[in-house]
């Protein structure tokens, strides 16, 4: 295992696929033997970033991503070498937290290998703990919800999906698995921005192609009705959870491509929806501080209130994950239509399948149009190298 493994860019397509598979098997065996692997990429065509490298933990959880990206690079003529790196760190080590501390780390300066191996190890362990499912079962596209009814609708759509292996997990997950992890996963993250940050902090290490918040919201405009959809084009970050890590002045916008696909499906189905800013609050009883909240809504021109969307979007921006938000208006507290038990149950039964199917059809469009993953120019940092060929940096 100590001998370098080199991927030959001059091989035929079939042979190159086989060599990439062998490279992944080599990394997995190295990990099983107690070591991380180091991947070194030399891109001769790049003037500013010719050499990239990073250490890989739990490569089986990232196999689909590693296969895709290494194959892309090899086809372009990059020299790729895989070697055994340092021994794996015991997650009970007292030095672990110092090794993964991001409090002074400049996220805009990170390159293609976004996370160190210890961070990946810890996040994968926590992800499996919270969801009760293997990291390997997570798919390229992830839906986030905070309603069991969406989980139930997912099972109805995909009766053979893989679920949690034990009862009473904190954030149940379901996975409709497909070849190359091209399926869809859904996670019930629970209510509130802290839960949203917790899950997306750990989900990010799996490098999903996209994550989509599918939830409910309070409509705040006169011409919104219960059951109308909201397609976020921006966010008012009143959750305050990530303010020290990502200043509120940083504009956060969802993926244009994801939004375009969602709007296409909504238009084709003739469903009522509105685009605009979503106001995300950490206060579930925001209606009890009405004067302050109404002023925030007025100056931000927000069209809906929820408790997770801006947090998911902000972490998606930080960790370079394309993201979007599709909400459905469940109540209108400012117009005498608060969320009450009887009305809520009727609304949930009416909308749960429709809501989820819009999101999944939009993902189908994205998969067809961008099989190699969503372009993410708008969330890439200045100077961050692309995994592209000659003429790109």
C-alpha positions as CSV (number, residue, x, y, z in Angstrom):
1,X,0.0,0.0,0.0
2,X,3.0,2.3,0.4
3,X,3.8,2.3,-3.3
4,X,2.3,5.3,-5.3
5,X,-0.7,4.5,-7.5
6,X,-0.7,6.5,-10.7
7,X,-3.6,7.0,-13.1
8,X,-2.5,6.9,-16.7
9,X,-4.3,9.6,-18.7
10,X,-3.3,7.9,-22.0
11,X,-5.5,4.8,-21.5
12,X,-8.5,4.0,-23.5
13,X,-11.9,5.0,-22.1
14,X,-12.7,1.4,-20.8
15,X,-9.2,1.0,-19.3
16,X,-9.4,4.4,-17.7
17,X,-12.7,3.5,-16.0
18,X,-11.1,0.3,-14.7
19,X,-8.1,2.1,-13.4
20,X,-10.3,4.7,-11.6
21,X,-12.1,1.9,-10.0
22,X,-8.8,0.3,-8.9
23,X,-7.8,3.7,-7.5
24,X,-10.9,3.9,-5.4
25,X,-10.4,0.3,-4.2
26,X,-6.9,1.2,-3.3
27,X,-8.0,4.2,-1.2
28,X,-10.7,2.1,0.5
29,X,-8.1,-0.7,1.4
30,X,-5.7,2.0,2.7
31,X,-8.4,3.4,4.9
32,X,-9.3,-0.1,6.2
33,X,-5.7,-0.6,7.1
34,X,-5.7,2.5,9.3
35,X,-4.4,5.3,7.0
36,X,-5.7,8.2,5.0
37,X,-4.9,8.4,1.3
38,X,-3.4,11.5,-0.4
39,X,-4.6,12.4,-3.8
40,X,-2.2,14.6,-5.8
41,X,-3.3,16.2,-9.1
42,X,-1.0,18.0,-11.5
43,X,-2.8,20.0,-14.2
44,X,0.0,21.2,-16.6
45,X,-2.4,23.6,-18.3
46,X,-3.1,25.7,-15.2
47,X,-1.0,28.8,-14.9
48,X,-2.0,29.7,-11.3
49,X,-3.0,26.4,-9.7
50,X,-1.1,23.6,-11.4
51,X,-1.0,21.3,-8.4
52,X,-3.8,20.3,-6.1
53,X,-3.7,17.8,-3.3
54,X,-5.8,16.6,-0.4
55,X,-6.2,13.7,2.0
56,X,-9.2,11.4,1.9
57,X,-11.1,9.7,4.7
58,X,-13.9,7.1,4.4
59,X,-13.5,7.0,0.6
60,X,-16.3,4.5,0.2
61,X,-18.8,7.3,1.2
62,X,-17.4,9.5,-1.5
63,X,-16.8,6.8,-4.2
64,X,-19.3,8.2,-6.6
65,X,-17.7,11.7,-6.3
66,X,-14.1,10.5,-6.5
67,X,-14.9,8.4,-9.6
68,X,-16.5,11.3,-11.4
69,X,-14.0,13.9,-10.6
70,X,-10.9,11.8,-11.1
71,X,-12.2,10.5,-14.4
72,X,-12.9,14.0,-15.5
73,X,-9.4,15.1,-14.7
74,X,-7.7,12.0,-16.2
75,X,-9.6,12.5,-19.5
76,X,-8.2,16.1,-19.6
77,X,-4.6,14.8,-19.2
78,X,-4.0,15.5,-15.6
79,X,-1.4,13.5,-13.7
80,X,-3.0,11.8,-10.7
81,X,-1.0,10.0,-8.0
82,X,-2.5,8.3,-4.9
83,X,-0.3,7.5,-2.0
84,X,-0.7,6.4,1.6
85,X,-0.8,9.3,4.0
86,X,-0.7,9.6,7.7
87,X,-2.4,7.2,10.1
88,X,-6.1,7.8,10.9
89,X,-6.8,9.9,14.0
90,X,-8.7,8.3,16.8
91,X,-12.0,10.3,17.1
92,X,-11.5,10.1,20.9
93,X,-8.2,11.8,20.7
94,X,-8.0,15.0,22.8
95,X,-6.3,16.8,19.9
96,X,-9.2,16.1,17.4
97,X,-11.1,19.3,18.0
98,X,-7.9,21.4,17.5
99,X,-7.3,19.6,14.2
100,X,-10.8,20.4,12.8
101,X,-11.2,23.8,14.3
102,X,-12.7,26.1,11.5
103,X,-13.1,29.2,13.7
104,X,-10.1,31.0,12.1
105,X,-10.2,29.2,8.8
106,X,-10.8,31.2,5.6
107,X,-13.4,29.3,3.7
108,X,-12.9,31.4,0.6
109,X,-9.3,30.2,0.3
110,X,-10.0,26.5,0.3
111,X,-9.4,24.6,-2.9
112,X,-11.0,21.5,-4.4
113,X,-10.3,19.3,-1.3
114,X,-12.6,21.3,0.9
115,X,-12.4,19.3,4.2
116,X,-9.5,17.7,6.0
117,X,-9.8,13.9,6.7
118,X,-10.5,14.3,10.5
119,X,-13.4,16.7,9.8
120,X,-14.8,14.2,7.3
121,X,-14.4,11.3,9.8
122,X,-16.3,13.2,12.6
123,X,-19.0,14.5,10.3
124,X,-19.7,11.1,8.7
125,X,-19.9,9.5,12.2
126,X,-22.4,12.2,13.3
127,X,-24.4,12.0,10.1
128,X,-24.8,8.3,10.6
129,X,-25.7,8.8,14.2
130,X,-28.4,11.4,13.5
131,X,-29.9,9.7,10.5
132,X,-29.5,6.0,11.4
133,X,-28.3,5.4,7.8
134,X,-24.9,4.7,6.2
135,X,-23.1,7.6,4.6
136,X,-22.7,5.4,1.5
137,X,-26.4,5.4,1.0
138,X,-26.7,9.2,0.7
139,X,-27.5,10.2,-2.9
140,X,-26.3,13.1,-5.0
141,X,-29.5,15.1,-4.5
142,X,-30.8,15.7,-0.9
143,X,-34.2,17.0,0.1
144,X,-34.5,18.6,3.6
145,X,-37.8,18.7,5.4
146,X,-39.2,19.0,8.9
147,X,-42.4,17.0,8.4
148,X,-43.0,13.3,8.7
149,X,-45.7,13.6,6.0
150,X,-43.0,14.3,3.4
151,X,-41.2,11.2,4.6
152,X,-44.4,9.2,4.2
153,X,-45.0,10.6,0.7
154,X,-41.4,9.7,-0.2
155,X,-42.0,6.1,0.8
156,X,-45.2,6.0,-1.2
157,X,-43.2,7.2,-4.2
158,X,-40.3,4.9,-3.6
159,X,-41.5,1.9,-1.6
160,X,-38.2,0.2,-1.7
161,X,-36.1,3.1,-0.5
162,X,-33.6,2.5,2.3
163,X,-34.4,3.9,5.7
164,X,-32.9,4.2,9.2
165,X,-31.5,1.0,10.6
166,X,-32.8,1.8,14.2
167,X,-35.8,3.4,15.8
168,X,-36.0,6.9,17.3
169,X,-33.2,8.6,15.4
170,X,-33.1,12.3,15.7
171,X,-33.1,13.1,11.9
172,X,-34.7,10.1,10.0
173,X,-33.4,9.7,6.4
174,X,-34.6,7.8,3.4
175,X,-32.6,7.0,0.3
176,X,-33.9,6.2,-3.2
177,X,-30.7,4.6,-4.4
178,X,-29.6,4.7,-8.0
179,X,-26.4,3.7,-9.9
180,X,-23.6,6.1,-9.1
181,X,-25.6,7.6,-6.2
182,X,-27.7,9.4,-8.8
183,X,-30.9,9.0,-6.7
184,X,-32.6,11.2,-4.1
185,X,-32.2,11.3,-0.3
186,X,-34.6,13.0,2.1
187,X,-33.8,13.9,5.7
188,X,-36.3,15.1,8.3
189,X,-34.1,17.7,10.0
190,X,-36.7,18.8,12.6
191,X,-37.6,22.4,13.4
192,X,-35.3,25.4,13.6
193,X,-32.1,26.9,12.3
194,X,-29.8,25.0,14.8
195,X,-31.0,21.7,13.4
196,X,-30.6,23.0,9.9
197,X,-27.0,24.1,10.6
198,X,-26.2,20.8,12.4
199,X,-27.3,18.6,9.5
200,X,-25.8,20.6,6.7
201,X,-22.4,21.0,8.5
202,X,-22.1,17.2,8.3
203,X,-23.8,16.6,5.0
204,X,-21.4,19.0,3.3
205,X,-18.5,16.5,3.6
206,X,-20.3,14.1,1.2
207,X,-20.2,16.8,-1.5
208,X,-23.8,16.4,-2.7
209,X,-24.7,17.9,-6.1
210,X,-27.6,19.9,-4.5
211,X,-29.7,20.2,-1.5
212,X,-33.3,21.5,-1.6
213,X,-35.3,22.8,1.4
214,X,-38.9,21.6,1.1
215,X,-41.0,23.0,3.9
216,X,-43.9,25.2,4.9
217,X,-44.0,28.9,5.6
218,X,-46.2,31.7,6.7
219,X,-47.4,33.8,3.8
220,X,-47.2,37.6,4.5
221,X,-48.6,39.1,1.4
222,X,-52.3,40.0,0.7
223,X,-52.4,38.1,-2.6
224,X,-51.1,34.8,-1.3
225,X,-53.5,31.9,-0.5
226,X,-53.0,28.8,1.7
227,X,-51.4,26.2,-0.6
228,X,-49.5,28.7,-2.8
229,X,-45.9,27.9,-3.4
230,X,-42.9,30.2,-2.6
231,X,-39.7,30.0,-4.6
232,X,-37.0,31.8,-2.7
233,X,-34.8,34.2,-4.7
234,X,-33.0,35.5,-1.6
235,X,-33.1,35.4,2.2
236,X,-33.5,37.7,5.2
237,X,-31.2,36.0,7.8
238,X,-33.0,36.6,11.1
239,X,-31.7,33.3,12.4
240,X,-28.4,35.0,13.4
241,X,-26.8,31.6,13.7
242,X,-24.0,32.0,11.1
243,X,-23.4,35.7,11.4
244,X,-19.9,35.4,12.9
245,X,-18.9,32.9,10.3
246,X,-20.6,34.6,7.3
247,X,-21.4,38.3,7.8
248,X,-25.0,39.2,7.2
249,X,-23.9,41.7,4.5
250,X,-22.9,38.7,2.3
251,X,-25.6,38.2,-0.3
252,X,-27.0,34.6,-0.3
253,X,-29.0,33.5,-3.4
254,X,-30.2,30.1,-4.4
255,X,-28.9,28.2,-7.5
256,X,-30.4,29.8,-10.6
257,X,-30.4,26.5,-12.3
258,X,-32.3,24.8,-9.5
259,X,-34.8,27.7,-9.4
260,X,-35.3,27.6,-13.1
261,X,-36.1,23.9,-13.0
262,X,-38.5,24.4,-10.1
263,X,-40.2,27.3,-11.8
264,X,-40.5,25.2,-15.0
265,X,-42.3,22.4,-13.2
266,X,-44.6,24.9,-11.3
267,X,-45.5,26.6,-14.6
268,X,-46.1,23.4,-16.4
269,X,-48.5,22.2,-13.7
270,X,-50.3,25.6,-13.5
271,X,-49.5,26.0,-9.8
272,X,-49.7,29.3,-8.1
273,X,-46.3,30.5,-6.7
274,X,-44.5,33.7,-5.9
275,X,-40.8,34.5,-6.0
276,X,-39.0,36.7,-3.5
277,X,-37.1,36.8,-0.2
278,X,-37.8,34.4,2.6
279,X,-37.5,35.7,6.1
280,X,-35.9,33.0,8.3
281,X,-36.3,33.5,12.1
282,X,-35.0,31.6,15.1
283,X,-38.2,32.6,17.0
284,X,-41.1,30.1,16.5
285,X,-43.4,32.7,18.1
286,X,-42.4,35.6,16.0
287,X,-46.0,36.7,15.9
288,X,-45.7,37.7,19.5
289,X,-43.1,40.3,18.6
290,X,-45.2,41.7,15.8
291,X,-44.0,45.3,15.6
292,X,-40.3,44.3,15.2
293,X,-41.0,41.5,12.8
294,X,-43.4,43.5,10.6
295,X,-40.7,46.2,10.2
296,X,-38.1,43.5,9.2
297,X,-40.6,42.1,6.7
298,X,-41.3,45.6,5.3
299,X,-37.7,46.7,4.7
300,X,-36.6,43.3,3.4
301,X,-39.8,42.9,1.2
302,X,-40.0,39.3,2.3
303,X,-42.9,37.2,1.0
304,X,-42.8,34.4,3.6
305,X,-41.5,33.4,7.0
306,X,-39.9,30.1,8.0
307,X,-37.2,28.8,10.4
308,X,-34.7,26.9,8.3
309,X,-34.3,28.1,4.7
310,X,-31.8,30.9,5.2
311,X,-29.7,28.7,7.4
312,X,-29.6,25.9,4.8
313,X,-28.8,28.5,2.1
314,X,-26.0,30.1,4.1
315,X,-24.3,26.8,4.8
316,X,-24.7,25.8,1.2
317,X,-22.9,29.0,0.2
318,X,-20.1,28.5,2.8
319,X,-19.5,24.9,1.7
320,X,-20.1,25.3,-2.1
321,X,-23.2,23.2,-2.3
322,X,-25.9,24.4,-4.9
323,X,-29.1,24.9,-3.0
324,X,-32.7,26.1,-3.4
325,X,-35.9,26.6,-1.4
326,X,-39.4,25.5,-2.3
327,X,-42.0,26.3,0.4
328,X,-45.7,26.0,0.6
329,X,-47.9,28.6,2.4
330,X,-49.5,26.8,5.3
331,X,-50.8,29.9,7.3
332,X,-51.2,33.7,7.1
333,X,-50.9,35.0,10.7
334,X,-50.9,38.6,9.6
335,X,-54.3,38.1,7.9
336,X,-56.2,36.3,10.5
337,X,-55.2,32.8,9.4
338,X,-52.9,31.4,12.0
339,X,-51.7,27.8,11.9
340,X,-54.4,25.9,13.9
341,X,-54.6,22.1,14.3
342,X,-57.7,21.3,12.3
343,X,-56.9,23.5,9.3
344,X,-53.3,22.4,9.4
345,X,-54.2,18.7,9.1
346,X,-56.4,19.3,6.1
347,X,-53.7,21.4,4.4
348,X,-51.0,18.8,5.0
349,X,-53.1,16.0,3.5
350,X,-53.9,18.1,0.5
351,X,-50.3,19.3,-0.4
352,X,-47.8,16.7,0.8
353,X,-47.6,14.6,-2.4
354,X,-47.8,17.6,-4.7
355,X,-45.1,19.5,-2.9
356,X,-42.6,16.6,-3.0
357,X,-43.4,15.6,-6.6
358,X,-42.6,19.2,-7.8
359,X,-39.2,19.0,-6.1
360,X,-38.4,15.5,-7.5
361,X,-39.5,16.4,-11.1
362,X,-37.2,19.5,-10.9
363,X,-34.3,17.3,-9.8
364,X,-35.0,15.0,-12.7
365,X,-34.6,18.0,-15.1
366,X,-31.3,18.9,-13.4
367,X,-30.0,15.3,-13.7
368,X,-30.8,15.2,-17.4
369,X,-29.4,18.6,-18.2
370,X,-26.3,18.4,-15.9
371,X,-25.3,14.7,-15.5
372,X,-21.8,15.7,-14.4
373,X,-23.1,17.9,-11.6
374,X,-24.5,21.4,-11.3
375,X,-22.2,24.2,-12.3
376,X,-21.5,26.3,-9.3
377,X,-19.8,29.5,-10.6
378,X,-21.9,31.7,-8.3
379,X,-20.6,30.0,-5.1
380,X,-17.0,29.5,-6.1
381,X,-14.5,31.7,-4.4
382,X,-12.1,34.1,-6.3
383,X,-9.0,32.2,-7.2
384,X,-10.5,28.8,-6.5
385,X,-9.3,26.3,-9.1
386,X,-11.8,24.6,-11.4
387,X,-11.5,21.0,-12.2
388,X,-11.5,21.9,-15.8
389,X,-9.2,21.6,-18.8
390,X,-7.0,24.0,-20.7
391,X,-8.4,27.5,-20.7
392,X,-9.8,27.2,-17.1
393,X,-8.3,27.9,-13.7
